[in-house]
Amino acid sequence: MLKLQTDMKNIVKILIQVAKDNNYDFMTVYNEAKKHNTIDPLGKYQIEMPEFDKVVESYHSDPGKNIG
């Protein structure tokens, strides 16, 4: 999940710079963004964020969570 967020942050930075440098209109930026479409791991399995948070919270006090 963190990798996906980091990747998307970097993609957005690049897209903003390319759009500025080339004076792209909205649809051109949109089409460029679609080329970088990444798979949402939660969406792939039809899991909503509150449901995911609930699972993560259930392991909050697990001493083994920091191993690895």
mmCIF file as Biopython writes it, N, C-alpha, C and O atoms, coordinates in Angstrom:
data_model
#
loop_
_atom_site.group_PDB
_atom_site.id
_atom_site.type_symbol
_atom_site.label_atom_id
_atom_site.label_alt_id
_atom_site.label_comp_id
_atom_site.label_asym_id
_atom_site.label_entity_id
_atom_site.label_seq_id
_atom_site.pdbx_PDB_ins_code
_atom_site.Cartn_x
_atom_site.Cartn_y
_atom_site.Cartn_z
_atom_site.occupancy
_atom_site.B_iso_or_equiv
_atom_site.auth_seq_id
_atom_site.auth_asym_id
_atom_site.pdbx_PDB_model_num
ATOM 1   N N  . MET A ? 1  ? 0.829   -1.178  0.000   1.0 0.0 1  A 1 
ATOM 2   C CA . MET A ? 1  ? 0.000   0.000   0.000   1.0 0.0 1  A 1 
ATOM 3   C C  . MET A ? 1  ? 0.881   1.252   0.000   1.0 0.0 1  A 1 
ATOM 4   O O  . MET A ? 1  ? 0.629   2.196   -0.748  1.0 0.0 1  A 1 
ATOM 5   N N  . LEU A ? 2  ? 1.899   1.251   0.832   1.0 0.0 2  A 1 
ATOM 6   C CA . LEU A ? 2  ? 2.803   2.399   0.894   1.0 0.0 2  A 1 
ATOM 7   C C  . LEU A ? 2  ? 3.537   2.587   -0.427  1.0 0.0 2  A 1 
ATOM 8   O O  . LEU A ? 2  ? 3.727   3.716   -0.878  1.0 0.0 2  A 1 
ATOM 9   N N  . LYS A ? 3  ? 3.948   1.490   -1.046  1.0 0.0 3  A 1 
ATOM 10  C CA . LYS A ? 3  ? 4.637   1.580   -2.335  1.0 0.0 3  A 1 
ATOM 11  C C  . LYS A ? 3  ? 3.719   2.193   -3.389  1.0 0.0 3  A 1 
ATOM 12  O O  . LYS A ? 3  ? 4.152   3.026   -4.185  1.0 0.0 3  A 1 
ATOM 13  N N  . LEU A ? 4  ? 2.459   1.783   -3.393  1.0 0.0 4  A 1 
ATOM 14  C CA . LEU A ? 4  ? 1.496   2.337   -4.349  1.0 0.0 4  A 1 
ATOM 15  C C  . LEU A ? 4  ? 1.354   3.845   -4.153  1.0 0.0 4  A 1 
ATOM 16  O O  . LEU A ? 4  ? 1.343   4.604   -5.123  1.0 0.0 4  A 1 
ATOM 17  N N  . GLN A ? 5  ? 1.245   4.275   -2.892  1.0 0.0 5  A 1 
ATOM 18  C CA . GLN A ? 5  ? 1.114   5.706   -2.608  1.0 0.0 5  A 1 
ATOM 19  C C  . GLN A ? 5  ? 2.355   6.471   -3.048  1.0 0.0 5  A 1 
ATOM 20  O O  . GLN A ? 5  ? 2.249   7.552   -3.627  1.0 0.0 5  A 1 
ATOM 21  N N  . THR A ? 6  ? 3.518   5.918   -2.776  1.0 0.0 6  A 1 
ATOM 22  C CA . THR A ? 6  ? 4.769   6.569   -3.169  1.0 0.0 6  A 1 
ATOM 23  C C  . THR A ? 6  ? 4.886   6.638   -4.688  1.0 0.0 6  A 1 
ATOM 24  O O  . THR A ? 6  ? 5.273   7.668   -5.241  1.0 0.0 6  A 1 
ATOM 25  N N  . ASP A ? 7  ? 4.551   5.545   -5.354  1.0 0.0 7  A 1 
ATOM 26  C CA . ASP A ? 7  ? 4.590   5.525   -6.819  1.0 0.0 7  A 1 
ATOM 27  C C  . ASP A ? 7  ? 3.656   6.578   -7.404  1.0 0.0 7  A 1 
ATOM 28  O O  . ASP A ? 7  ? 4.036   7.314   -8.315  1.0 0.0 7  A 1 
ATOM 29  N N  . MET A ? 8  ? 2.437   6.649   -6.880  1.0 0.0 8  A 1 
ATOM 30  C CA . MET A ? 8  ? 1.462   7.610   -7.395  1.0 0.0 8  A 1 
ATOM 31  C C  . MET A ? 8  ? 1.918   9.047   -7.147  1.0 0.0 8  A 1 
ATOM 32  O O  . MET A ? 8  ? 1.728   9.917   -7.997  1.0 0.0 8  A 1 
ATOM 33  N N  . LYS A ? 9  ? 2.510   9.290   -5.998  1.0 0.0 9  A 1 
ATOM 34  C CA . LYS A ? 9  ? 3.017   10.630  -5.689  1.0 0.0 9  A 1 
ATOM 35  C C  . LYS A ? 9  ? 4.074   11.039  -6.713  1.0 0.0 9  A 1 
ATOM 36  O O  . LYS A ? 9  ? 4.075   12.171  -7.196  1.0 0.0 9  A 1 
ATOM 37  N N  . ASN A ? 10 ? 4.965   10.119  -7.037  1.0 0.0 10 A 1 
ATOM 38  C CA . ASN A ? 10 ? 6.015   10.403  -8.022  1.0 0.0 10 A 1 
ATOM 39  C C  . ASN A ? 10 ? 5.438   10.594  -9.421  1.0 0.0 10 A 1 
ATOM 40  O O  . ASN A ? 10 ? 5.888   11.464  -10.166 1.0 0.0 10 A 1 
ATOM 41  N N  . ILE A ? 11 ? 4.449   9.788   -9.777  1.0 0.0 11 A 1 
ATOM 42  C CA . ILE A ? 11 ? 3.807   9.918   -11.086 1.0 0.0 11 A 1 
ATOM 43  C C  . ILE A ? 11 ? 3.132   11.277  -11.213 1.0 0.0 11 A 1 
ATOM 44  O O  . ILE A ? 11 ? 3.238   11.931  -12.251 1.0 0.0 11 A 1 
ATOM 45  N N  . VAL A ? 12 ? 2.443   11.702  -10.169 1.0 0.0 12 A 1 
ATOM 46  C CA . VAL A ? 12 ? 1.757   12.999  -10.199 1.0 0.0 12 A 1 
ATOM 47  C C  . VAL A ? 12 ? 2.764   14.132  -10.357 1.0 0.0 12 A 1 
ATOM 48  O O  . VAL A ? 12 ? 2.529   15.064  -11.126 1.0 0.0 12 A 1 
ATOM 49  N N  . LYS A ? 13 ? 3.873   14.063  -9.643  1.0 0.0 13 A 1 
ATOM 50  C CA . LYS A ? 13 ? 4.911   15.095  -9.782  1.0 0.0 13 A 1 
ATOM 51  C C  . LYS A ? 13 ? 5.399   15.183  -11.227 1.0 0.0 13 A 1 
ATOM 52  O O  . LYS A ? 13 ? 5.535   16.274  -11.781 1.0 0.0 13 A 1 
ATOM 53  N N  . ILE A ? 14 ? 5.656   14.036  -11.823 1.0 0.0 14 A 1 
ATOM 54  C CA . ILE A ? 14 ? 6.133   13.999  -13.211 1.0 0.0 14 A 1 
ATOM 55  C C  . ILE A ? 14 ? 5.065   14.553  -14.154 1.0 0.0 14 A 1 
ATOM 56  O O  . ILE A ? 14 ? 5.368   15.354  -15.039 1.0 0.0 14 A 1 
ATOM 57  N N  . LEU A ? 15 ? 3.817   14.127  -13.965 1.0 0.0 15 A 1 
ATOM 58  C CA . LEU A ? 15 ? 2.730   14.600  -14.827 1.0 0.0 15 A 1 
ATOM 59  C C  . LEU A ? 15 ? 2.549   16.111  -14.740 1.0 0.0 15 A 1 
ATOM 60  O O  . LEU A ? 15 ? 2.317   16.771  -15.753 1.0 0.0 15 A 1 
ATOM 61  N N  . ILE A ? 16 ? 2.653   16.651  -13.546 1.0 0.0 16 A 1 
ATOM 62  C CA . ILE A ? 16 ? 2.517   18.104  -13.377 1.0 0.0 16 A 1 
ATOM 63  C C  . ILE A ? 16 ? 3.613   18.824  -14.148 1.0 0.0 16 A 1 
ATOM 64  O O  . ILE A ? 16 ? 3.350   19.804  -14.845 1.0 0.0 16 A 1 
ATOM 65  N N  . GLN A ? 17 ? 4.832   18.340  -14.023 1.0 0.0 17 A 1 
ATOM 66  C CA . GLN A ? 17 ? 5.950   18.991  -14.713 1.0 0.0 17 A 1 
ATOM 67  C C  . GLN A ? 17 ? 5.803   18.887  -16.230 1.0 0.0 17 A 1 
ATOM 68  O O  . GLN A ? 17 ? 6.017   19.868  -16.941 1.0 0.0 17 A 1 
ATOM 69  N N  . VAL A ? 18 ? 5.442   17.712  -16.726 1.0 0.0 18 A 1 
ATOM 70  C CA . VAL A ? 18 ? 5.258   17.513  -18.167 1.0 0.0 18 A 1 
ATOM 71  C C  . VAL A ? 18 ? 4.129   18.406  -18.678 1.0 0.0 18 A 1 
ATOM 72  O O  . VAL A ? 18 ? 4.245   19.009  -19.745 1.0 0.0 18 A 1 
ATOM 73  N N  . ALA A ? 19 ? 3.044   18.489  -17.920 1.0 0.0 19 A 1 
ATOM 74  C CA . ALA A ? 19 ? 1.908   19.326  -18.328 1.0 0.0 19 A 1 
ATOM 75  C C  . ALA A ? 19 ? 2.302   20.795  -18.396 1.0 0.0 19 A 1 
ATOM 76  O O  . ALA A ? 19 ? 1.911   21.504  -19.323 1.0 0.0 19 A 1 
ATOM 77  N N  . LYS A ? 20 ? 3.076   21.252  -17.416 1.0 0.0 20 A 1 
ATOM 78  C CA . LYS A ? 20 ? 3.539   22.649  -17.421 1.0 0.0 20 A 1 
ATOM 79  C C  . LYS A ? 20 ? 4.473   22.910  -18.590 1.0 0.0 20 A 1 
ATOM 80  O O  . LYS A ? 20 ? 4.326   23.902  -19.303 1.0 0.0 20 A 1 
ATOM 81  N N  . ASP A ? 21 ? 5.430   22.021  -18.781 1.0 0.0 21 A 1 
ATOM 82  C CA . ASP A ? 21 ? 6.434   22.207  -19.833 1.0 0.0 21 A 1 
ATOM 83  C C  . ASP A ? 21 ? 5.826   22.204  -21.233 1.0 0.0 21 A 1 
ATOM 84  O O  . ASP A ? 21 ? 6.322   22.889  -22.128 1.0 0.0 21 A 1 
ATOM 85  N N  . ASN A ? 22 ? 4.758   21.438  -21.424 1.0 0.0 22 A 1 
ATOM 86  C CA . ASN A ? 22 ? 4.161   21.280  -22.747 1.0 0.0 22 A 1 
ATOM 87  C C  . ASN A ? 22 ? 2.824   21.999  -22.904 1.0 0.0 22 A 1 
ATOM 88  O O  . ASN A ? 22 ? 2.171   21.888  -23.942 1.0 0.0 22 A 1 
ATOM 89  N N  . ASN A ? 23 ? 2.419   22.737  -21.866 1.0 0.0 23 A 1 
ATOM 90  C CA . ASN A ? 23 ? 1.162   23.481  -21.896 1.0 0.0 23 A 1 
ATOM 91  C C  . ASN A ? 23 ? -0.017  22.574  -22.282 1.0 0.0 23 A 1 
ATOM 92  O O  . ASN A ? 23 ? -0.844  22.940  -23.117 1.0 0.0 23 A 1 
ATOM 93  N N  . TYR A ? 24 ? -0.080  21.403  -21.669 1.0 0.0 24 A 1 
ATOM 94  C CA . TYR A ? 24 ? -1.139  20.436  -21.957 1.0 0.0 24 A 1 
ATOM 95  C C  . TYR A ? 24 ? -2.486  20.926  -21.441 1.0 0.0 24 A 1 
ATOM 96  O O  . TYR A ? 24 ? -2.561  21.596  -20.411 1.0 0.0 24 A 1 
ATOM 97  N N  . ASP A ? 25 ? -3.550  20.584  -22.168 1.0 0.0 25 A 1 
ATOM 98  C CA . ASP A ? 25 ? -4.895  20.848  -21.670 1.0 0.0 25 A 1 
ATOM 99  C C  . ASP A ? 25 ? -5.311  19.675  -20.771 1.0 0.0 25 A 1 
ATOM 100 O O  . ASP A ? 25 ? -4.580  18.695  -20.634 1.0 0.0 25 A 1 
ATOM 101 N N  . PHE A ? 26 ? -6.489  19.795  -20.169 1.0 0.0 26 A 1 
ATOM 102 C CA . PHE A ? 26 ? -6.933  18.797  -19.204 1.0 0.0 26 A 1 
ATOM 103 C C  . PHE A ? 26 ? -6.991  17.392  -19.801 1.0 0.0 26 A 1 
ATOM 104 O O  . PHE A ? 26 ? -6.499  16.442  -19.192 1.0 0.0 26 A 1 
ATOM 105 N N  . MET A ? 27 ? -7.583  17.252  -20.980 1.0 0.0 27 A 1 
ATOM 106 C CA . MET A ? 27 ? -7.745  15.923  -21.567 1.0 0.0 27 A 1 
ATOM 107 C C  . MET A ? 27 ? -6.405  15.274  -21.905 1.0 0.0 27 A 1 
ATOM 108 O O  . MET A ? 27 ? -6.265  14.056  -21.802 1.0 0.0 27 A 1 
ATOM 109 N N  . THR A ? 28 ? -5.436  16.063  -22.300 1.0 0.0 28 A 1 
ATOM 110 C CA . THR A ? 28 ? -4.115  15.508  -22.590 1.0 0.0 28 A 1 
ATOM 111 C C  . THR A ? 28 ? -3.475  14.991  -21.308 1.0 0.0 28 A 1 
ATOM 112 O O  . THR A ? 28 ? -2.888  13.909  -21.291 1.0 0.0 28 A 1 
ATOM 113 N N  . VAL A ? 29 ? -3.591  15.777  -20.228 1.0 0.0 29 A 1 
ATOM 114 C CA . VAL A ? 29 ? -3.051  15.338  -18.932 1.0 0.0 29 A 1 
ATOM 115 C C  . VAL A ? 29 ? -3.783  14.074  -18.474 1.0 0.0 29 A 1 
ATOM 116 O O  . VAL A ? 29 ? -3.161  13.131  -17.986 1.0 0.0 29 A 1 
ATOM 117 N N  . TYR A ? 30 ? -5.090  14.066  -18.633 1.0 0.0 30 A 1 
ATOM 118 C CA . TYR A ? 30 ? -5.889  12.896  -18.249 1.0 0.0 30 A 1 
ATOM 119 C C  . TYR A ? 30 ? -5.431  11.649  -19.007 1.0 0.0 30 A 1 
ATOM 120 O O  . TYR A ? 30 ? -5.250  10.588  -18.411 1.0 0.0 30 A 1 
ATOM 121 N N  . ASN A ? 31 ? -5.249  11.780  -20.304 1.0 0.0 31 A 1 
ATOM 122 C CA . ASN A ? 31 ? -4.809  10.634  -21.110 1.0 0.0 31 A 1 
ATOM 123 C C  . ASN A ? 31 ? -3.409  10.176  -20.733 1.0 0.0 31 A 1 
ATOM 124 O O  . ASN A ? 31 ? -3.127  8.978   -20.747 1.0 0.0 31 A 1 
ATOM 125 N N  . GLU A ? 32 ? -2.532  11.107  -20.397 1.0 0.0 32 A 1 
ATOM 126 C CA . GLU A ? 32 ? -1.189  10.737  -19.924 1.0 0.0 32 A 1 
ATOM 127 C C  . GLU A ? 32 ? -1.282  10.000  -18.589 1.0 0.0 32 A 1 
ATOM 128 O O  . GLU A ? 32 ? -0.570  9.022   -18.363 1.0 0.0 32 A 1 
ATOM 129 N N  . ALA A ? 33 ? -2.155  10.470  -17.717 1.0 0.0 33 A 1 
ATOM 130 C CA . ALA A ? 33 ? -2.322  9.839   -16.402 1.0 0.0 33 A 1 
ATOM 131 C C  . ALA A ? 33 ? -2.838  8.412   -16.550 1.0 0.0 33 A 1 
ATOM 132 O O  . ALA A ? 33 ? -2.422  7.525   -15.804 1.0 0.0 33 A 1 
ATOM 133 N N  . LYS A ? 34 ? -3.732  8.182   -17.494 1.0 0.0 34 A 1 
ATOM 134 C CA . LYS A ? 34 ? -4.273  6.836   -17.713 1.0 0.0 34 A 1 
ATOM 135 C C  . LYS A ? 34 ? -3.182  5.848   -18.111 1.0 0.0 34 A 1 
ATOM 136 O O  . LYS A ? 34 ? -3.292  4.656   -17.823 1.0 0.0 34 A 1 
ATOM 137 N N  . LYS A ? 35 ? -2.141  6.328   -18.763 1.0 0.0 35 A 1 
ATOM 138 C CA . LYS A ? 35 ? -1.032  5.448   -19.153 1.0 0.0 35 A 1 
ATOM 139 C C  . LYS A ? 35 ? -0.304  4.891   -17.928 1.0 0.0 35 A 1 
ATOM 140 O O  . LYS A ? 35 ? 0.297   3.819   -17.982 1.0 0.0 35 A 1 
ATOM 141 N N  . HIS A ? 36 ? -0.369  5.635   -16.832 1.0 0.0 36 A 1 
ATOM 142 C CA . HIS A ? 36 ? 0.322   5.249   -15.600 1.0 0.0 36 A 1 
ATOM 143 C C  . HIS A ? 36 ? -0.627  4.621   -14.593 1.0 0.0 36 A 1 
ATOM 144 O O  . HIS A ? 36 ? -0.302  4.519   -13.410 1.0 0.0 36 A 1 
ATOM 145 N N  . ASN A ? 37 ? -1.780  4.207   -15.049 1.0 0.0 37 A 1 
ATOM 146 C CA . ASN A ? 37 ? -2.784  3.662   -14.148 1.0 0.0 37 A 1 
ATOM 147 C C  . ASN A ? 37 ? -2.224  2.450   -13.411 1.0 0.0 37 A 1 
ATOM 148 O O  . ASN A ? 37 ? -1.810  1.468   -14.028 1.0 0.0 37 A 1 
ATOM 149 N N  . THR A ? 38 ? -2.217  2.535   -12.098 1.0 0.0 38 A 1 
ATOM 150 C CA . THR A ? 38 ? -1.733  1.429   -11.274 1.0 0.0 38 A 1 
ATOM 151 C C  . THR A ? 38 ? -2.923  0.680   -10.688 1.0 0.0 38 A 1 
ATOM 152 O O  . THR A ? 38 ? -4.031  1.213   -10.626 1.0 0.0 38 A 1 
ATOM 153 N N  . ILE A ? 39 ? -2.694  -0.530  -10.268 1.0 0.0 39 A 1 
ATOM 154 C CA . ILE A ? 39 ? -3.755  -1.353  -9.694  1.0 0.0 39 A 1 
ATOM 155 C C  . ILE A ? 39 ? -3.897  -1.021  -8.218  1.0 0.0 39 A 1 
ATOM 156 O O  . ILE A ? 39 ? -2.925  -1.060  -7.464  1.0 0.0 39 A 1 
ATOM 157 N N  . ASP A ? 40 ? -5.107  -0.696  -7.820  1.0 0.0 40 A 1 
ATOM 158 C CA . ASP A ? 40 ? -5.417  -0.441  -6.417  1.0 0.0 40 A 1 
ATOM 159 C C  . ASP A ? 40 ? -5.602  -1.794  -5.735  1.0 0.0 40 A 1 
ATOM 160 O O  . ASP A ? 40 ? -6.550  -2.512  -6.053  1.0 0.0 40 A 1 
ATOM 161 N N  . PRO A ? 41 ? -4.715  -2.160  -4.803  1.0 0.0 41 A 1 
ATOM 162 C CA . PRO A ? 41 ? -4.811  -3.489  -4.193  1.0 0.0 41 A 1 
ATOM 163 C C  . PRO A ? 41 ? -6.120  -3.706  -3.436  1.0 0.0 41 A 1 
ATOM 164 O O  . PRO A ? 41 ? -6.630  -4.826  -3.410  1.0 0.0 41 A 1 
ATOM 165 N N  . LEU A ? 42 ? -6.669  -2.669  -2.825  1.0 0.0 42 A 1 
ATOM 166 C CA . LEU A ? 42 ? -7.945  -2.836  -2.134  1.0 0.0 42 A 1 
ATOM 167 C C  . LEU A ? 42 ? -9.083  -2.979  -3.139  1.0 0.0 42 A 1 
ATOM 168 O O  . LEU A ? 42 ? -9.960  -3.828  -2.976  1.0 0.0 42 A 1 
ATOM 169 N N  . GLY A ? 43 ? -9.066  -2.156  -4.163  1.0 0.0 43 A 1 
ATOM 170 C CA . GLY A ? 43 ? -10.098 -2.224  -5.187  1.0 0.0 43 A 1 
ATOM 171 C C  . GLY A ? 43 ? -10.093 -3.552  -5.920  1.0 0.0 43 A 1 
ATOM 172 O O  . GLY A ? 43 ? -11.144 -4.066  -6.303  1.0 0.0 43 A 1 
ATOM 173 N N  . LYS A ? 44 ? -8.919  -4.097  -6.108  1.0 0.0 44 A 1 
ATOM 174 C CA . LYS A ? 44 ? -8.781  -5.384  -6.800  1.0 0.0 44 A 1 
ATOM 175 C C  . LYS A ? 44 ? -9.588  -6.473  -6.095  1.0 0.0 44 A 1 
ATOM 176 O O  . LYS A ? 44 ? -10.174 -7.343  -6.740  1.0 0.0 44 A 1 
ATOM 177 N N  . TYR A ? 45 ? -9.608  -6.410  -4.760  1.0 0.0 45 A 1 
ATOM 178 C CA . TYR A ? 45 ? -10.329 -7.408  -3.973  1.0 0.0 45 A 1 
ATOM 179 C C  . TYR A ? 45 ? -11.634 -6.864  -3.404  1.0 0.0 45 A 1 
ATOM 180 O O  . TYR A ? 45 ? -12.235 -7.479  -2.523  1.0 0.0 45 A 1 
ATOM 181 N N  . GLN A ? 46 ? -12.072 -5.715  -3.904  1.0 0.0 46 A 1 
ATOM 182 C CA . GLN A ? 46 ? -13.317 -5.065  -3.490  1.0 0.0 46 A 1 
ATOM 183 C C  . GLN A ? 46 ? -13.389 -4.877  -1.981  1.0 0.0 46 A 1 
ATOM 184 O O  . GLN A ? 46 ? -14.393 -5.201  -1.347  1.0 0.0 46 A 1 
ATOM 185 N N  . ILE A ? 47 ? -12.309 -4.349  -1.417  1.0 0.0 47 A 1 
ATOM 186 C CA . ILE A ? 47 ? -12.241 -4.063  0.012   1.0 0.0 47 A 1 
ATOM 187 C C  . ILE A ? 47 ? -12.280 -2.550  0.188   1.0 0.0 47 A 1 
ATOM 188 O O  . ILE A ? 47 ? -11.524 -1.823  -0.456  1.0 0.0 47 A 1 
ATOM 189 N N  . GLU A ? 48 ? -13.164 -2.082  1.063   1.0 0.0 48 A 1 
ATOM 190 C CA . GLU A ? 48 ? -13.257 -0.653  1.365   1.0 0.0 48 A 1 
ATOM 191 C C  . GLU A ? 48 ? -12.227 -0.300  2.439   1.0 0.0 48 A 1 
ATOM 192 O O  . GLU A ? 48 ? -11.849 -1.149  3.246   1.0 0.0 48 A 1 
ATOM 193 N N  . MET A ? 49 ? -11.781 0.943   2.444   1.0 0.0 49 A 1 
ATOM 194 C CA . MET A ? 49 ? -10.755 1.382   3.390   1.0 0.0 49 A 1 
ATOM 195 C C  . MET A ? 49 ? -11.168 1.171   4.853   1.0 0.0 49 A 1 
ATOM 196 O O  . MET A ? 49 ? -10.339 0.708   5.636   1.0 0.0 49 A 1 
ATOM 197 N N  . PRO A ? 50 ? -12.410 1.488   5.267   1.0 0.0 50 A 1 
ATOM 198 C CA . PRO A ? 50 ? -12.775 1.229   6.673   1.0 0.0 50 A 1 
ATOM 199 C C  . PRO A ? 50 ? -12.650 -0.248  7.053   1.0 0.0 50 A 1 
ATOM 200 O O  . PRO A ? 50 ? -12.260 -0.575  8.174   1.0 0.0 50 A 1 
ATOM 201 N N  . GLU A ? 51 ? -12.981 -1.132  6.117   1.0 0.0 51 A 1 
ATOM 202 C CA . GLU A ? 51 ? -12.853 -2.568  6.364   1.0 0.0 51 A 1 
ATOM 203 C C  . GLU A ? 51 ? -11.382 -2.950  6.534   1.0 0.0 51 A 1 
ATOM 204 O O  . GLU A ? 51 ? -11.043 -3.733  7.421   1.0 0.0 51 A 1 
ATOM 205 N N  . PHE A ? 52 ? -10.517 -2.406  5.696   1.0 0.0 52 A 1 
ATOM 206 C CA . PHE A ? 52 ? -9.081  -2.655  5.785   1.0 0.0 52 A 1 
ATOM 207 C C  . PHE A ? 52 ? -8.529  -2.120  7.107   1.0 0.0 52 A 1 
ATOM 208 O O  . PHE A ? 52 ? -7.744  -2.793  7.775   1.0 0.0 52 A 1 
ATOM 209 N N  . ASP A ? 53 ? -8.941  -0.911  7.480   1.0 0.0 53 A 1 
ATOM 210 C CA . ASP A ? 53 ? -8.491  -0.318  8.742   1.0 0.0 53 A 1 
ATOM 211 C C  . ASP A ? 53 ? -8.877  -1.184  9.934   1.0 0.0 53 A 1 
ATOM 212 O O  . ASP A ? 53 ? -8.110  -1.314  10.888  1.0 0.0 53 A 1 
ATOM 213 N N  . LYS A ? 54 ? -10.059 -1.772  9.877   1.0 0.0 54 A 1 
ATOM 214 C CA . LYS A ? 54 ? -10.529 -2.620  10.972  1.0 0.0 54 A 1 
ATOM 215 C C  . LYS A ? 54 ? -9.610  -3.834  11.130  1.0 0.0 54 A 1 
ATOM 216 O O  . LYS A ? 54 ? -9.280  -4.219  12.252  1.0 0.0 54 A 1 
ATOM 217 N N  . VAL A ? 55 ? -9.203  -4.429  10.029  1.0 0.0 55 A 1 
ATOM 218 C CA . VAL A ? 55 ? -8.295  -5.585  10.072  1.0 0.0 55 A 1 
ATOM 219 C C  . VAL A ? 55 ? -6.940  -5.160  10.628  1.0 0.0 55 A 1 
ATOM 220 O O  . VAL A ? 55 ? -6.371  -5.852  11.473  1.0 0.0 55 A 1 
ATOM 221 N N  . VAL A ? 56 ? -6.423  -4.031  10.161  1.0 0.0 56 A 1 
ATOM 222 C CA . VAL A ? 56 ? -5.129  -3.539  10.642  1.0 0.0 56 A 1 
ATOM 223 C C  . VAL A ? 56 ? -5.199  -3.267  12.140  1.0 0.0 56 A 1 
ATOM 224 O O  . VAL A ? 56 ? -4.285  -3.637  12.878  1.0 0.0 56 A 1 
ATOM 225 N N  . GLU A ? 57 ? -6.270  -2.628  12.598  1.0 0.0 57 A 1 
ATOM 226 C CA . GLU A ? 57 ? -6.432  -2.327  14.022  1.0 0.0 57 A 1 
ATOM 227 C C  . GLU A ? 57 ? -6.466  -3.590  14.872  1.0 0.0 57 A 1 
ATOM 228 O O  . GLU A ? 57 ? -5.998  -3.582  16.010  1.0 0.0 57 A 1 
ATOM 229 N N  . SER A ? 58 ? -7.013  -4.670  14.335  1.0 0.0 58 A 1 
ATOM 230 C CA . SER A ? 58 ? -7.111  -5.905  15.114  1.0 0.0 58 A 1 
ATOM 231 C C  . SER A ? 58 ? -5.730  -6.470  15.456  1.0 0.0 58 A 1 
ATOM 232 O O  . SER A ? 58 ? -5.603  -7.267  16.385  1.0 0.0 58 A 1 
ATOM 233 N N  . TYR A ? 59 ? -4.707  -6.067  14.719  1.0 0.0 59 A 1 
ATOM 234 C CA . TYR A ? 59 ? -3.338  -6.531  14.975  1.0 0.0 59 A 1 
ATOM 235 C C  . TYR A ? 59 ? -2.485  -5.480  15.685  1.0 0.0 59 A 1 
ATOM 236 O O  . TYR A ? 59 ? -1.281  -5.669  15.859  1.0 0.0 59 A 1 
ATOM 237 N N  . HIS A ? 60 ? -3.099  -4.387  16.090  1.0 0.0 60 A 1 
ATOM 238 C CA . HIS A ? 60 ? -2.361  -3.277  16.702  1.0 0.0 60 A 1 
ATOM 239 C C  . HIS A ? 60 ? -1.555  -3.701  17.934  1.0 0.0 60 A 1 
ATOM 240 O O  . HIS A ? 60 ? -0.420  -3.261  18.116  1.0 0.0 60 A 1 
ATOM 241 N N  . SER A ? 61 ? -2.135  -4.547  18.769  1.0 0.0 61 A 1 
ATOM 242 C CA . SER A ? 61 ? -1.441  -4.948  19.997  1.0 0.0 61 A 1 
ATOM 243 C C  . SER A ? 61 ? -0.660  -6.251  19.846  1.0 0.0 61 A 1 
ATOM 244 O O  . SER A ? 61 ? -0.110  -6.749  20.827  1.0 0.0 61 A 1 
ATOM 245 N N  . ASP A ? 62 ? -0.603  -6.801  18.664  1.0 0.0 62 A 1 
ATOM 246 C CA . ASP A ? 62 ? 0.126   -8.047  18.409  1.0 0.0 62 A 1 
ATOM 247 C C  . ASP A ? 62 ? 1.629   -7.781  18.481  1.0 0.0 62 A 1 
ATOM 248 O O  . ASP A ? 62 ? 2.149   -7.005  17.678  1.0 0.0 62 A 1 
ATOM 249 N N  . PRO A ? 63 ? 2.345   -8.410  19.430  1.0 0.0 63 A 1 
ATOM 250 C CA . PRO A ? 63 ? 3.786   -8.159  19.553  1.0 0.0 63 A 1 
ATOM 251 C C  . PRO A ? 63 ? 4.586   -8.622  18.332  1.0 0.0 63 A 1 
ATOM 252 O O  . PRO A ? 63 ? 5.697   -8.138  18.114  1.0 0.0 63 A 1 
ATOM 253 N N  . GLY A ? 64 ? 4.056   -9.529  17.550  1.0 0.0 64 A 1 
ATOM 254 C CA . GLY A ? 64 ? 4.770   -10.033 16.382  1.0 0.0 64 A 1 
ATOM 255 C C  . GLY A ? 64 ? 4.652   -9.144  15.160  1.0 0.0 64 A 1 
ATOM 256 O O  . GLY A ? 64 ? 5.280   -9.419  14.137  1.0 0.0 64 A 1 
ATOM 257 N N  . LYS A ? 65 ? 3.866   -8.089  15.243  1.0 0.0 65 A 1 
ATOM 258 C CA . LYS A ? 65 ? 3.642   -7.244  14.066  1.0 0.0 65 A 1 
ATOM 259 C C  . LYS A ? 65 ? 4.894   -6.507  13.617  1.0 0.0 65 A 1 
ATOM 260 O O  . LYS A ? 65 ? 5.001   -6.132  12.449  1.0 0.0 65 A 1 
ATOM 261 N N  . ASN A ? 66 ? 5.835   -6.296  14.514  1.0 0.0 66 A 1 
ATOM 262 C CA . ASN A ? 66 ? 7.053   -5.556  14.169  1.0 0.0 66 A 1 
ATOM 263 C C  . ASN A ? 66 ? 8.188   -6.455  13.696  1.0 0.0 66 A 1 
ATOM 264 O O  . ASN A ? 66 ? 9.267   -5.969  13.357  1.0 0.0 66 A 1 
ATOM 265 N N  . ILE A ? 67 ? 7.952   -7.746  13.672  1.0 0.0 67 A 1 
ATOM 266 C CA . ILE A ? 67 ? 8.978   -8.693  13.227  1.0 0.0 67 A 1 
ATOM 267 C C  . ILE A ? 67 ? 8.938   -8.791  11.708  1.0 0.0 67 A 1 
ATOM 268 O O  . ILE A ? 67 ? 7.866   -8.890  11.111  1.0 0.0 67 A 1 
ATOM 269 N N  . GLY A ? 68 ? 10.089  -8.764  11.102  1.0 0.0 68 A 1 
ATOM 270 C CA . GLY A ? 68 ? 10.112  -9.012  9.675   1.0 0.0 68 A 1 
ATOM 271 C C  . GLY A ? 68 ? 10.624  -7.882  8.911   1.0 0.0 68 A 1 
ATOM 272 O O  . GLY A ? 68 ? 10.701  -7.951  7.685   1.0 0.0 68 A 1 
#
